[in-house]
Amino acid sequence: MLTRRVQHELELLKRHLIILKKVIDSGPIGILKLSLETGIPDHLVRYSLRVLEQQGLITPSTQGAIATKSAREAYSEFKIEIEKIKEILEDIKRIGFD
């Protein structure tokens, strides 16, 4: 189906943002605690942490993941990007599927 890839990417984005928000609010925080507090399996937490680290939003430490200085700013920018996505979805809804 045409939307399967988009759904998958949005689920990934959601998970990454949940993990990022938790690290911003509670860091330093380890994989097991992130998994326990978010309900996300530890192997998926580990993947999200790797992606967030590659993006420069978190950094590892011996105590767990820590948000970088740019993480809060980036998180605010995500809110703007999410609004843009919502607008696109509204445009798609207006096409009409009756």
Secondary structure, 3 states (H helix, E strand, C coil): CCCHHHHHHHHHHHHHHHHHHHHHHHCCECHHHHHHHHCCCHHHHHHHHHHHHHCCCEECCCCCEEECHHHHHHHHHHHHHHHHHHHHHHHHHHHCCC
